[in-house]
Amino acid sequence: MVLAEDLAKQQRSISIAEFFEKNKHLLGFDSPTRGIITTIKEAVDNALDACEEAEVLPDIFVGIKKVDAEVYRITVEDNGPGIVPENVPLVFGKLLYGSRFHQIRQSRGQQGIGISAAVLYAQLTTGIPTRVVSRTGAKVSAHQFELMIKTETNEPEIVSYEEIDWDRTHGTRIDIQFKSTLAAKKRLVDYLRLTAIVNPHARITADIDGEVTVFERVSGEVPPCPKPILPHPHGIEFGALKRIAAASTGTIEEFLIGSFSRVGKKTADEMIALAKLKPSRKVSRLDADDLKRLLDAMQAVKVPAPPAQQCLSPIGEDLICRGLEKEIQLDFVKARTRP
């Protein structure tokens, strides 16, 4: 009979990178065919988000080239603001590292997993480091990294680093090599075409094994970047409330007004009175029972809906129609925007 002490010796914790190394299908890398589409989608999404945040018209290059019998090099290059050199290894070499997870606003990427998962998939299938070039302005040099992920610790491993000359004044370029096929070439082109339709301000150039396709932009205006909003009192859960309260240094009244959307002094006082708490009490000192009463009060008091128009950036009927007309041969096009 195996003793509990023997079983205990076999137990250990694992990092998130080690988990996904054995469960890569959860990230969209369950086959070589799907892996290439997932990688390009994640890289293009990052490029579009970066350009929109910098308020520049996206000019994105996507390249796929066969470099060995089963190995392809995937390149995605953009003209976004670039990434400061100290953050490059973390962005591409650490899972769950990003800037958007804690924000409530429209964006393509959220969790900080996608592109670093592609780096992990590359080192699993070929063992070749991912190359990243980034530049933040004309007055500074471009920084080139070769990166891998230490799966035991979910930390980036810098294989090499150097400053180089680059013809772009700002932007980011990533080169990933892994085992794949071009069996889904048509699906890949269709994805880029649909991406161009819903991003009419972007120009996307695709070079797929020597065959070049250009999806021109139909709009010269950068869409307004969505602004993050605070969580709404009716959408908060106990665990999130406890975490936010523990990090706050103010009173309950200051906490409610400063941490939630659509909550002013009158609404905050109504919530506090309903929860039978003192407005001047420090929110970080509330126990579990106090927080539960406060949560019940927050969800019982009538609060206006959150300012959705602030955290969203709809494409608009005109641009949707122009994007469809450019890429698809149609006799009639009509779009309708939900009020």
C-alpha positions as CSV (number, residue, x, y, z in Angstrom):
1,M,0.0,0.0,0.0
2,V,1.3,3.4,-1.0
3,L,1.7,5.7,2.0
4,A,0.4,9.3,2.1
5,E,4.0,10.5,2.6
6,D,5.1,8.8,-0.7
7,L,2.2,10.4,-2.5
8,A,3.1,13.8,-1.1
9,K,6.6,13.6,-2.5
10,Q,5.1,13.3,-6.0
11,Q,3.0,16.4,-5.7
12,R,4.2,19.8,-7.0
13,S,2.9,23.0,-8.5
14,I,3.3,23.8,-12.2
15,S,3.5,27.2,-14.0
16,I,0.9,28.4,-16.4
17,A,3.4,27.9,-19.2
18,E,4.0,24.3,-18.2
19,F,0.2,23.7,-18.2
20,F,-0.3,25.0,-21.7
21,E,2.8,23.2,-22.9
22,K,0.8,20.0,-22.3
23,N,-2.6,21.4,-23.2
24,K,-1.8,23.5,-26.3
25,H,-5.2,22.6,-27.9
26,L,-6.8,25.0,-25.4
27,L,-5.1,27.9,-27.1
28,G,-5.9,26.9,-30.6
29,F,-2.7,25.0,-31.4
30,D,-4.3,21.5,-31.6
31,S,-3.0,20.9,-35.2
32,P,-0.3,22.3,-37.5
33,T,-2.9,23.6,-39.9
34,R,-4.8,25.5,-37.2
35,G,-1.6,26.7,-35.5
36,I,-0.6,28.9,-38.4
37,I,-4.0,30.6,-38.5
38,T,-4.1,31.1,-34.8
39,T,-0.6,32.7,-34.8
40,I,-1.4,35.1,-37.5
41,K,-4.7,36.1,-35.9
42,E,-3.1,36.8,-32.6
43,A,-0.2,38.8,-34.2
44,V,-2.6,40.8,-36.4
45,D,-4.9,41.6,-33.5
46,N,-2.0,42.9,-31.5
47,A,-0.9,45.0,-34.4
48,L,-4.3,46.6,-35.0
49,D,-4.8,47.3,-31.3
50,A,-1.3,48.9,-31.0
51,C,-1.9,51.1,-34.1
52,E,-5.3,52.3,-32.9
53,E,-4.0,53.1,-29.4
54,A,-1.3,55.2,-31.1
55,E,-3.8,56.8,-33.4
56,V,-2.0,55.8,-36.6
57,L,-3.4,54.2,-39.7
58,P,-2.4,50.5,-39.6
59,D,0.0,49.3,-42.3
60,I,0.5,45.6,-41.6
61,F,2.6,43.0,-43.4
62,V,1.9,39.3,-43.0
63,G,4.5,36.9,-44.5
64,I,4.5,33.1,-44.6
65,K,7.6,31.3,-46.1
66,K,8.5,27.7,-46.2
67,V,12.1,27.3,-44.8
68,D,12.3,23.5,-44.4
69,A,10.3,20.4,-45.3
70,E,7.7,21.0,-42.6
71,V,8.8,24.3,-41.1
72,Y,7.3,27.7,-42.0
73,R,8.4,31.2,-41.0
74,I,5.5,33.5,-40.0
75,T,6.3,37.2,-40.1
76,V,3.9,40.0,-38.9
77,E,5.1,43.6,-39.0
78,D,3.3,46.7,-38.1
79,N,3.8,50.5,-37.9
80,G,2.5,50.9,-34.4
81,P,4.2,52.7,-31.5
82,G,6.6,49.9,-30.8
83,I,7.4,48.4,-27.4
84,V,10.0,49.7,-25.0
85,P,13.0,47.2,-24.9
86,E,12.6,46.2,-21.3
87,N,9.0,45.1,-21.9
88,V,9.6,43.1,-25.2
89,P,10.7,39.9,-23.4
90,L,7.7,40.0,-21.1
91,V,5.1,40.7,-23.8
92,F,6.3,37.8,-26.0
93,G,7.9,35.5,-23.5
94,K,5.5,35.4,-20.6
95,L,2.0,34.0,-20.6
96,L,-0.7,36.2,-19.0
97,Y,1.3,39.4,-19.3
98,G,-0.5,42.3,-20.9
99,S,-2.1,45.7,-20.5
100,R,-5.8,45.1,-21.3
101,F,-6.9,42.3,-18.9
102,H,-7.8,44.7,-16.1
103,Q,-9.5,47.3,-18.4
104,I,-13.2,47.4,-19.3
105,R,-13.2,48.5,-22.9
106,Q,-13.4,47.1,-26.4
107,S,-10.2,45.5,-27.6
108,R,-9.2,42.4,-29.7
109,G,-6.7,41.0,-27.2
110,Q,-7.5,40.7,-23.5
111,Q,-5.7,38.0,-21.5
112,G,-2.1,38.4,-22.6
113,I,-1.9,34.8,-23.8
114,G,-2.2,34.7,-27.6
115,I,1.2,35.8,-29.0
116,S,3.2,34.3,-26.2
117,A,1.4,31.0,-26.8
118,A,2.6,31.1,-30.4
119,V,6.2,31.5,-29.1
120,L,5.7,28.5,-26.8
121,Y,4.3,26.5,-29.7
122,A,7.3,27.4,-31.9
123,Q,9.8,26.2,-29.3
124,L,7.8,23.0,-28.8
125,T,7.8,22.0,-32.5
126,T,11.1,23.3,-33.7
127,G,13.2,24.6,-30.7
128,I,13.9,27.7,-32.7
129,P,13.8,31.0,-30.7
130,T,11.3,33.7,-31.8
131,R,12.8,36.9,-33.2
132,V,11.3,40.2,-32.3
133,V,12.3,43.7,-33.6
134,S,10.8,46.8,-32.1
135,R,11.4,50.5,-32.4
136,T,9.7,53.3,-30.6
137,G,10.9,56.4,-32.6
138,A,13.2,57.8,-35.2
139,K,15.7,59.0,-32.7
140,V,16.3,55.6,-31.1
141,S,17.7,52.4,-32.5
142,A,15.6,49.3,-33.1
143,H,16.0,46.5,-30.6
144,Q,16.2,42.9,-31.7
145,F,15.6,40.0,-29.4
146,E,15.6,36.2,-29.8
147,L,13.3,34.8,-27.1
148,M,12.1,31.5,-25.6
149,I,9.9,30.8,-22.6
150,K,11.1,29.0,-19.5
151,T,8.1,26.7,-19.0
152,E,9.1,25.8,-15.5
153,T,8.7,29.4,-14.3
154,N,6.7,31.1,-17.1
155,E,9.5,33.6,-17.5
156,P,11.2,34.9,-20.7
157,E,14.6,33.6,-21.7
158,I,16.6,36.0,-23.8
159,V,18.7,34.0,-26.2
160,S,20.3,37.1,-27.9
161,Y,19.9,40.9,-28.0
162,E,21.3,43.6,-30.1
163,E,20.5,47.1,-31.4
164,I,20.1,47.2,-35.2
165,D,19.2,49.5,-38.1
166,W,15.6,49.2,-39.3
167,D,13.8,51.1,-42.1
168,R,10.7,51.7,-40.0
169,T,10.8,54.7,-37.6
170,H,8.4,52.9,-35.2
171,G,6.7,49.6,-35.1
172,T,7.1,45.9,-34.2
173,R,8.1,42.8,-36.2
174,I,7.9,39.2,-35.1
175,D,9.3,36.1,-36.8
176,I,8.1,32.7,-35.6
177,Q,9.2,29.4,-37.0
178,F,7.2,26.2,-36.3
179,K,6.1,23.0,-38.0
180,S,2.9,23.6,-40.0
181,T,1.3,23.2,-43.5
182,L,-0.4,25.5,-45.9
183,A,-3.4,23.2,-46.3
184,A,-5.6,26.0,-45.0
185,K,-4.2,28.7,-47.3
186,K,-7.7,29.6,-48.6
187,R,-9.0,29.9,-45.0
188,L,-6.1,32.1,-44.2
189,V,-6.7,34.5,-47.1
190,D,-10.4,34.6,-46.2
191,Y,-9.5,35.5,-42.7
192,L,-7.3,38.4,-43.8
193,R,-10.0,39.5,-46.3
194,L,-12.7,39.6,-43.5
195,T,-10.3,41.3,-41.2
196,A,-9.8,44.0,-43.9
197,I,-13.5,44.4,-44.2
198,V,-14.1,45.1,-40.5
199,N,-11.0,47.3,-40.3
200,P,-11.5,49.6,-43.3
201,H,-8.8,51.9,-42.1
202,A,-6.1,49.3,-42.3
203,R,-3.9,48.2,-45.2
204,I,-2.9,44.6,-45.0
205,T,-0.2,43.1,-47.3
206,A,0.1,39.3,-47.3
207,D,3.0,37.4,-48.9
208,I,2.0,33.7,-48.6
209,D,4.9,31.6,-50.0
210,G,5.6,34.1,-52.8
211,E,2.0,35.0,-53.6
212,V,1.3,38.6,-52.7
213,T,-2.2,40.0,-51.9
214,V,-2.8,43.6,-50.9
215,F,-6.0,44.6,-49.0
216,E,-6.1,48.3,-49.4
217,R,-7.8,50.6,-46.8
218,V,-10.9,52.5,-47.8
219,S,-10.8,55.0,-45.0
220,G,-8.1,57.5,-44.1
221,E,-9.6,58.2,-40.7
222,V,-8.4,56.5,-37.5
223,P,-11.4,55.3,-35.5
224,P,-11.6,56.8,-32.0
225,C,-9.8,54.6,-29.4
226,P,-12.3,53.2,-26.8
227,K,-11.7,54.5,-23.3
228,P,-11.8,52.2,-20.3
229,I,-14.7,52.6,-17.9
230,L,-15.1,51.6,-14.2
231,P,-17.0,48.5,-13.2
232,H,-20.8,48.9,-12.7
233,P,-22.2,48.2,-9.2
234,H,-24.8,45.8,-10.6
235,G,-22.1,43.7,-12.4
236,I,-19.7,43.2,-9.5
237,E,-19.2,39.9,-7.7
238,F,-18.1,39.4,-4.1
239,G,-14.6,38.2,-4.9
240,A,-13.9,41.2,-7.1
241,L,-15.4,43.6,-4.5
242,K,-13.2,42.1,-1.8
243,R,-10.1,42.4,-4.0
244,I,-10.8,46.0,-5.0
245,A,-11.7,47.0,-1.4
246,A,-8.5,45.5,0.0
247,A,-6.4,47.7,-2.3
248,S,-8.3,50.9,-1.5
249,T,-7.1,53.4,1.2
250,G,-10.1,55.6,1.3
251,T,-13.4,55.6,3.1
252,I,-16.4,53.6,2.0
253,E,-18.0,56.7,0.4
254,E,-14.7,57.6,-1.5
255,F,-14.4,54.0,-2.6
256,L,-17.9,53.8,-4.1
257,I,-17.6,57.1,-5.9
258,G,-14.1,56.5,-7.2
259,S,-14.2,52.8,-8.1
260,F,-17.6,52.4,-9.8
261,S,-19.3,54.0,-12.8
262,R,-22.4,56.0,-12.4
263,V,-22.0,56.3,-8.6
264,G,-22.1,59.9,-7.2
265,K,-22.3,61.1,-3.6
266,K,-26.1,60.7,-3.4
267,T,-26.1,57.2,-4.7
268,A,-23.1,56.2,-2.6
269,D,-24.8,57.5,0.6
270,E,-27.9,55.5,-0.3
271,M,-25.9,52.3,-0.6
272,I,-24.0,52.9,2.6
273,A,-27.2,53.6,4.6
274,L,-28.9,50.5,3.2
275,A,-25.9,48.4,4.2
276,K,-26.0,50.0,7.7
277,L,-22.4,51.2,7.5
278,K,-20.6,54.5,8.4
279,P,-19.5,56.6,5.4
280,S,-16.3,57.6,7.1
281,R,-15.2,54.0,7.8
282,K,-12.1,52.7,5.9
283,V,-13.2,50.3,3.2
284,S,-10.1,48.1,3.7
285,R,-11.2,47.3,7.2
286,L,-14.5,45.9,6.3
287,D,-14.9,42.2,7.1
288,A,-16.7,39.6,4.9
289,D,-20.1,40.2,6.5
290,D,-19.8,44.0,5.9
291,L,-18.8,43.5,2.3
292,K,-21.7,41.1,1.7
293,R,-24.1,43.7,3.0
294,L,-22.5,46.4,0.9
295,L,-22.7,44.2,-2.2
296,D,-26.4,43.6,-1.6
297,A,-27.0,47.3,-1.2
298,M,-25.0,48.2,-4.3
299,Q,-27.1,45.8,-6.4
300,A,-30.4,46.9,-4.7
301,V,-30.0,50.7,-5.3
302,K,-31.1,51.9,-8.8
303,V,-28.0,53.0,-10.8
304,P,-28.1,54.2,-14.5
305,A,-26.6,51.9,-17.1
306,P,-22.8,52.1,-17.7
307,P,-21.6,54.5,-20.5
308,A,-21.2,51.8,-23.2
309,Q,-20.7,54.4,-25.9
310,Q,-17.4,55.4,-24.2
311,C,-15.8,52.0,-24.1
312,L,-17.0,50.9,-27.6
313,S,-15.9,52.0,-31.0
314,P,-18.4,50.8,-33.6
315,I,-17.3,50.7,-37.3
316,G,-20.4,52.4,-38.6
317,E,-22.8,51.6,-41.4
318,D,-20.9,53.6,-44.2
319,L,-17.5,51.9,-43.6
320,I,-19.0,48.4,-43.3
321,C,-20.6,48.9,-46.7
322,R,-17.5,50.3,-48.3
323,G,-15.4,47.5,-46.8
324,L,-17.8,44.9,-48.2
325,E,-18.0,46.5,-51.6
326,K,-14.2,46.6,-51.9
327,E,-13.6,42.9,-51.1
328,I,-16.8,41.1,-52.2
329,Q,-18.6,41.3,-55.5
330,L,-22.2,42.1,-54.5
331,D,-25.2,43.5,-56.3
332,F,-26.6,45.3,-53.2
333,V,-25.1,46.2,-49.8
334,K,-26.9,47.6,-46.8
335,A,-25.8,47.8,-43.2
336,R,-27.8,48.6,-40.1
337,T,-26.3,49.8,-36.8
338,R,-28.1,48.9,-33.6
339,P,-29.1,52.0,-31.7
